[in-house]
Amino acid sequence: MTHYYEENDLERFNEIGKYRPDLYDNFMTYYQGVMSAGALSVREKALIALAVAHAVQCPYCIDAYTRGSLEAGSNLEEMTEAIHVASAIRGGATLIHGIQAANAAAKITL
């Protein structure tokens, strides 16, 4: 094993349902409903999923939604932009927590 994540594990996702198939089936029904076209297109949802996959740093999701985005008609320029949106939001979320640190520091007297 040269790395922690095994690419082929993505194909084994359904094994998660082995011991509680009812919960797995409930999740899959929900997931399929969420990812189906609605107010947002399948293409838009795949781009959102790709951006979120990067924000939560899930290599399995990155692989899946890279493929999903391409299959839904997105290109690398759009995908890269979506990833930058996730990066900007994640960076901003990190920075705003600096206010939390400043608030905590203001309450501490050394």
PyMOL commands that set and color helices and strands:
alter all, ss='L'
color gray80, all
select helices_A, chain A and resi 7-17+21-35+42-55+59-71+76-107
alter helices_A, ss='H'
color red, helices_A
deselect
rebuild
show_as cartoon
